[in-house]
Amino acid sequence: MVTEEVTTAGPEVPNRRVTERAAWSASGVLVLVLGIGMLLVGAALVVLAIVAGGGAAPTALTVAGVLLMIAGTLAVRGLTPVIAGEARAVQLFGRYRGTIREPGLHWVNPFALRRQVSTRIRNQESAQAKVNDADGNPIEIAAVVVWQVRDTASALYSVDDFTAFVTIQTETAVRHIASRYPYDNRGSGALSLRDNAEEITQQLSAEISDRVRPAGVEIIESRLTRLSYAPEIAQAMLRQQQANAVVGARRRIVEGAVGMVQLALERLQEQDVVELDEERKASMVSNLLVVLCSEQATQPIVNAGTLYQ
């Protein structure tokens, strides 16, 4: 079977696309201990300064305590917990600084913005779409897509909302694939939505992958979850399919009956059971075909006379 080449026209990728890279980070456990220690020491110094009253020493203690509390606050503020299945994109003063993927407690620049991105595998089902197939027949079609964020930078900075982007591009690809192929090939051997589900889903996955690549998303799998004629033509198409099935069954019955009659005549002639002229052969063929092709049980008539009476 010849598979047509998929030609898609996905969204244009910007020339200066932001791609993911590793961000600098330090172990957060040590910084957490130091930060809490500085906060406690700074608070203690401020309390001592208040108790001591006025003078140069209490003032110095107050300044030192305030500075320690500020340093402890900055240390704690820079802590970033990362759990499995998530990542943190670090952004400092509007510039992308990298992504942290390793699970654990990390410390980064306390002035940096840390944006959370889920890297888990997701299932997403497209809305049921009504579209005309290649033959112009209205059909209803829907698909489920399994996808995952591979490039967090592209997901955050190349598109506005990567989840909505995947949803819209999936529906667009489903409509495009549905309009390229007929619902049923009617025995022609060409690709169709119903008879070549495996090839169609492969092409659907390839087209969706091409469309969502600017968002840093990888398509793991896609499957059609609904495929049917639209209600306004469903009954007519069902009758057409039933008629095709009846015609095909009748053809098989007739072919089998002709083969059985031919075999019967050959066996009678080989074993010299009876000699039949052309007229009696025609009559025998007619009777056998009626018996073999009839849907109702036939009633045999016993000839008690000679062969010709």
Secondary structure, DSSP 8 states (H G I E B T S, - for coil): --------------TT-----B---EEHHHHHHHHHHHHHHHHHHHHHHHHH-SSHHHHHHHHHHHHHHHHHHHHHHTEEEE-TTEEEEEEETTEEEEEE-S-EEEE--TTSEEEEEE-S-EEEE---EEEE-TTS-EEEEEEEEEEEE--HHHHHHTSS-HHHHHHHHHHHHHHHHHHHS-S--TTS-S--TTT-HHHHHHHHHHHHHHHHGGGTEEEEEEEEEEEEE-HHHHHHHHHHHHHHHHHHHHHHHHHHHHHHHHHHHHHHHHTT-----HHHHHHHHHHHHHHHH-SS--------S-TT-
